[in-house]
C-alpha cells in the first residue's frame, strides 16, 4: 500500500500487455487503468494533507495534482464541504460568518479568484532567477478585455526572454491558459490594473509610438509609470503603424495627450493603468511545474473553494485531506500511487479484454482488481477502518435525513 515506480511495474507485468492492443506499452496501459482505479476508492497512496492560509480573495485552491477534498477544517474547527450550487440557493444578505465551510466554486484558470472590480495584466516568467525562455515555449490565453472584446492570443517568447505578456494587456476575465513545450518552472502572475480616462489636448511631453498590435505597452519617461493603451473607437482603416501619441501628464489616473492624427482618438477613450492604491498590485495566480527535462503541455486548471469566514477572521488557516488526481505518466521513473501489483495486473487484463470486446471477461478482471485493493485497504487499516451504521430513526424517535 503506497507508491511504486513505473519501471518496477514494467519488470513485473510487461508480459501481460496485449501485443497488438490499444495500449501496447506499459505507460499507455497505466495511463488508462490507474485513473479508473483511483476513482473507485480512497486508497491511502492517493490521500495527503494540505494546509493553506486564506488571503483577501476569500478563496483557497487545490494544487493542480489534487482532485477533491475529503475533509476540511477552518482554524482547527471541522467544516463541511458544500457542492457548487449550495451558495446559489442560500438567501442573500446574511452576516459574513453565516456561510460556514468550504463552498465549491468550480474550475478556474487561475489559483486565485480575480476581483471583477479590477483589470489585470497577465505575465509569464521563469520561476528561478537566472533562467530564461528557450524560444520554443508556447502559451495561449483566452479571455475578455476591459472593453468587452473576446480575445485569444498565442504567445511565443524569444530565446533569452525572461518575461512575456499578451499584447492586449488589460484583461477583465481570464477564461483559459494553456501551454506547450515547457521544461522549466514558470510563474504566472497578474498586475492589478484600473481603467482611466483620456482627457485634454496639449502639445508637449513624451513621444511614444504605437505599433500595429491592438494593445501595447509603453513607459512614460520621467514619471516611469507603465501605461497600457487600447483604443476603443477603432477607425475604419485600423492601421496604427506610424500613429503617434504625445503623453503629457498622468495625474490621478487622468492622462493628457495629443496625437499626430487626432481624428482617430476622441476625448473619453479609455486606457488601463497600473493601480497605485491597492495593497497588492502584483501577485502570483498560477505555476507550471514540469518534471525536470520533460517538455510538457497542458492547461492551467484549479479547483477553487470559497471560505466565507475569511471576511470575519484575519488570515484563517484551512486544513484539508485531499485526494490526488491522476497525473499523466511520461517516463519509467514516474511514481504511481497504487502499488498493488495483483490489482494492476487484473486491471491490465481487463483493458485487454475490452479491446477484444469481451465484456464479461473485462468485468471479471476489473471486479477482481477492486476486490484486491479493498482487501489490501482492510489489511492496512485493521480496526481503524470504520464500519458504517445506518439507523432509520434517531434515538428520540424522529426520522433522520437520508444518508447519501
HELIX and SHEET records of a PDB file:
HELIX    1   1 UNK A    6  UNK A   13  1                                   8    
HELIX    2   2 UNK A   14  UNK A   16  5                                   3    
HELIX    3   3 UNK A   26  UNK A   39  1                                  14    
HELIX    4   4 UNK A   44  UNK A   46  5                                   3    
HELIX    5   5 UNK A   86  UNK A   89  1                                   4    
HELIX    6   6 UNK A  262  UNK A  264  5                                   3    
HELIX    7   7 UNK A  308  UNK A  311  5                                   4    
HELIX    8   8 UNK A  341  UNK A  355  1                                  15    
HELIX    9   9 UNK A  359  UNK A  381  1                                  23    
HELIX   10  10 UNK A  382  UNK A  384  5                                   3    
SHEET    1   A 2 UNK A   4  UNK A   5  0                                        
SHEET    2   A 2 UNK A 335  UNK A 336 -1                                        
SHEET    1   B 4 UNK A  47  UNK A  53  0                                        
SHEET    2   B 4 UNK A 317  UNK A 324 -1                                        
SHEET    3   B 4 UNK A  66  UNK A  74 -1                                        
SHEET    4   B 4 UNK A  77  UNK A  79 -1                                        
SHEET    1   C 4 UNK A  59  UNK A  61  0                                        
SHEET    2   C 4 UNK A 302  UNK A 306 -1                                        
SHEET    3   C 4 UNK A 102  UNK A 108 -1                                        
SHEET    4   C 4 UNK A  81  UNK A  82  1                                        
SHEET    1   D 5 UNK A 119  UNK A 126  0                                        
SHEET    2   D 5 UNK A 186  UNK A 197 -1                                        
SHEET    3   D 5 UNK A 270  UNK A 274 -1                                        
SHEET    4   D 5 UNK A 226  UNK A 230 -1                                        
SHEET    5   D 5 UNK A 215  UNK A 219 -1                                        
SHEET    1   E 3 UNK A 119  UNK A 126  0                                        
SHEET    2   E 3 UNK A 186  UNK A 197 -1                                        
SHEET    3   E 3 UNK A 282  UNK A 288 -1                                        
SHEET    1   F 4 UNK A 150  UNK A 155  0                                        
SHEET    2   F 4 UNK A 138  UNK A 145 -1                                        
SHEET    3   F 4 UNK A 171  UNK A 182 -1                                        
SHEET    4   F 4 UNK A 296  UNK A 299 -1                                        
SHEET    1   G 3 UNK A 206  UNK A 209  0                                        
SHEET    2   G 3 UNK A 244  UNK A 251 -1                                        
SHEET    3   G 3 UNK A 254  UNK A 259 -1                                        
END                                                                             
